[in-house]
Amino acid sequence: MPLLGLCRIPIVQGRGNITIDIYFLDGHNMIAEQLYHTVGHELEHAHHAASGDYYEWVEQWGEAAAGYYSEYLAYKWNVDHLHIASYPGARRHYEGGVNYYAQKYLEARGAF
């Protein structure tokens, strides 16, 4: 499945409001279920930044591990919401993302 959305998170947390940009790529016809999962996935990343969790992870584990963990959680959100909206290949795609980013997170943390 091609990249459909992108969430840009500021590297340094500032005081006050945080602006988080979510982009959708032109030229992709998305069915409603894909749009639901793309928006939800990117909003998970936005939540990680807005809550400050992402920045705590960066301080604790470094930027690579924090990014992988955020992806893991966003893909887990997708898996957890397949009962609401699904489409052919969705379960395989999102479960694959969960497994891939869990592995990358553990590698970045030096667990292997």
C-alpha positions as CSV (number, residue, x, y, z in Angstrom):
1,M,0.0,0.0,0.0
2,P,1.4,3.4,-0.9
3,L,2.0,6.2,1.6
4,L,-1.2,8.0,1.9
5,G,-0.6,10.5,4.7
6,L,2.2,12.1,6.6
7,C,2.3,13.9,10.0
8,R,5.1,16.4,10.5
9,I,5.9,16.8,14.2
10,P,8.1,19.7,15.3
11,I,11.5,18.4,16.5
12,V,11.7,20.7,19.5
13,Q,8.7,21.2,21.8
14,G,8.1,24.8,22.4
15,R,6.0,26.6,24.9
16,G,2.4,27.1,24.2
17,N,0.7,25.7,21.2
18,I,2.2,23.1,18.9
19,T,1.3,23.1,15.3
20,I,1.2,19.7,13.7
21,D,0.8,19.4,9.9
22,I,-1.0,16.4,8.4
23,Y,-0.6,16.0,4.7
24,F,-2.5,13.8,2.3
25,L,-0.8,12.9,-1.0
26,D,-2.5,14.0,-4.2
27,G,-3.4,11.5,-6.9
28,H,-4.7,8.7,-4.6
29,N,-8.3,7.6,-4.8
30,M,-9.1,6.5,-1.3
31,I,-12.2,4.6,-0.3
32,A,-13.9,5.8,2.9
33,E,-12.3,3.0,5.0
34,Q,-8.8,4.0,3.9
35,L,-9.5,7.6,4.6
36,Y,-10.7,6.6,8.1
37,H,-7.5,4.7,8.8
38,T,-5.2,7.3,7.3
39,V,-6.7,10.1,9.3
40,G,-6.8,8.1,12.5
41,H,-3.2,6.9,12.0
42,E,-1.9,10.4,11.5
43,L,-4.0,11.8,14.4
44,E,-2.3,9.2,16.7
45,H,1.1,10.8,15.8
46,A,-0.4,14.2,16.4
47,H,-1.7,13.1,19.8
48,H,1.8,11.8,20.7
49,A,3.3,15.2,20.0
50,A,0.5,17.3,21.5
51,S,0.5,15.3,24.7
52,G,4.2,15.7,25.1
53,D,4.7,11.9,25.1
54,Y,6.8,11.9,21.9
55,Y,9.2,14.4,23.4
56,E,9.6,12.3,26.5
57,W,10.3,9.3,24.4
58,V,13.0,11.2,22.5
59,E,14.6,12.2,25.8
60,Q,14.4,8.6,27.2
61,W,15.3,6.6,24.1
62,G,16.5,8.9,21.3
63,E,14.8,10.1,18.2
64,A,14.9,6.8,16.2
65,A,13.4,4.7,18.9
66,A,10.7,7.4,19.6
67,G,9.8,7.5,16.0
68,Y,9.5,3.7,15.7
69,Y,7.4,3.6,18.9
70,S,5.1,6.2,17.6
71,E,4.7,4.3,14.4
72,Y,4.1,1.1,16.3
73,L,1.3,2.7,18.3
74,A,-0.3,4.3,15.2
75,Y,-0.3,1.0,13.4
76,K,-1.7,-0.6,16.6
77,W,-4.5,2.0,16.5
78,N,-5.3,0.8,12.9
79,V,-5.5,-2.8,14.0
80,D,-7.6,-1.9,17.0
81,H,-10.1,-0.1,14.6
82,L,-10.4,-2.7,11.9
83,H,-13.7,-3.8,13.5
84,I,-15.1,-0.3,12.6
85,A,-13.7,0.0,9.1
86,S,-11.8,-2.5,7.0
87,Y,-11.0,-3.3,3.3
88,P,-9.2,-6.1,1.4
89,G,-5.6,-6.4,2.6
90,A,-6.0,-4.0,5.6
91,R,-5.4,-6.5,8.3
92,R,-2.3,-7.9,6.7
93,H,-1.0,-4.3,6.1
94,Y,-1.6,-3.0,9.5
95,E,-0.5,-6.1,11.4
96,G,2.6,-6.1,9.3
97,G,3.3,-2.5,10.4
98,V,2.8,-3.4,14.0
99,N,5.3,-6.2,13.8
100,Y,7.8,-4.2,11.7
101,Y,7.9,-1.2,13.9
102,A,7.9,-3.2,17.1
103,Q,11.0,-4.9,15.8
104,K,12.6,-1.6,14.7
105,Y,11.8,-0.1,18.1
106,L,13.4,-3.0,20.0
107,E,16.5,-2.8,17.7
108,A,16.8,0.9,18.3
109,R,16.6,0.3,22.1
110,G,19.4,-2.3,21.8
111,A,17.2,-5.2,22.8
112,F,18.8,-7.4,20.1
